[in-house]
Amino acid sequence: MDRWRHGFDCNDKAKLPREDWLKVFATGGLSNRLGCTYVYKECPDSKVAAAFEASGNPEDQWTEMPEERSVRMSMPVRQYGVTD
């Protein structure tokens, strides 16, 4: 449980570049340059949404840049996969 809490510690994730987010999380949902849903790599049922500030060309809404920094993060949610 401590590792799960560490992965979602909002203070640790504030203002982190996108490339550092991808060390702990994997993309797991809708995504664009300004926001993305991430899945915690150590617990795939846990998801969080993050917002980023654009760097470089702010008109381009789709090209994610590794140096873009997070501005906020949602509370983590458990979302179990659906299989048929």
N, C-alpha and C positions, 0 to 999 in steps of 0.2 A: 504494500500500500504506500510506503514512503516513496518508492520510485515513481508511482503514479502521480502522487501529489507534486513531486519535483518537476515532472514533465509539464504540469499545468500551473506552476507558480507564476502568477501574472507579473510579479516584480522582476523575475528573471527574464521574461520575454519582452518587456517594454523596451522599445527602441532598438530591438535586435534587427540586423539585416536579414533579408529573406534567405540568404544562403545559410545562415546559422539556424533558422527555423527548420530547414530541410535536413539538418543533422539529427533532429529529435522527432520531427513529424514528416509524414508523407501527404501529398495532396490527396484529398478524398471526397471531392464533390465539385460543385460549381466554382469556377475560378476566373478571375480577370486580374488586371494589374493592381486594382485598388482593394481587392478583397479575395479571400480564399477560405475554403473549408479544409481543415487539416485533420489527419488521423494520427493519433499517437502510435508510434512504431511498436512500442512494447505492449500495447493493449489496443488492437484494431477496433474494438467496440467503442472507444472513446474518441470523440470529435470536438473540435473547437474552431470557431471562426475568427479570423484575424483581418484587420484593416491595415493597409499600407499607404504611405505617402509617396506620390510619384516623384521620381527623379529623372532628370534628362528631359525628354519630350513629354510634357503633361497631356498633350492632345491624343497620344496613342494609348488607348484603353486596354490593349491586349498583350503587349510585349512586356513580360515580367522581367525586371532587372534584378540581379542578385544583390546589389547594394541598396535597394529600397528598404527603408526601415519601417517596422511596425509602429502603429500609433495606438491601437487598442486590440484587446482580445476578449472574446466572449467567455462566459463560464463554460466549463467542459460539460458535455452531455454524453450519456451512454446511448448509442444507437446500434442495436443489434442487426446483423445482416439478415436478409430474407432469402431463403433458398426454396426452390420448388422441387 
